[in-house]
Amino acid sequence: MEVLFKSTITCPKCGHKKEEKMPTTACQFFYDCEKCKEVIIPKKGDCCVFCSYGTVACPPIQENKNCC
């Protein structure tokens, strides 16, 4: 399976969507929505904002590895 490095994040507060490049060497725990300025954090049990609110999970999860 090919690892994808872009994911579209949807803000849980306002619904704004934006495609972002995912980091490959660290988890992204915070994300600032450019529309409503909400600081988004992962849902309980998820390692990063991409796993919680993205269309694609982070690269380590895609590779069935531990994330952070």
LINJONOR-V733572 format. One record per pair of residues at least 24 apart in sequence whose ideal C-beta (glycine too) atoms are under 6 Angstrom apart, sorted by the first residue. I is the first residue (numbers start at 0). J is the second residue. Records with the same first field share a line. If there is no record, write none. Layout:
BEGIN
I = J + J
END
This chain:
BEGIN
2 = 58 + 61
3 = 55
6 = 49 + 53 + 54 + 55
7 = 54
8 = 52 + 53
9 = 52
12 = 37
21 = 49 + 57
23 = 58
26 = 66 + 67
END
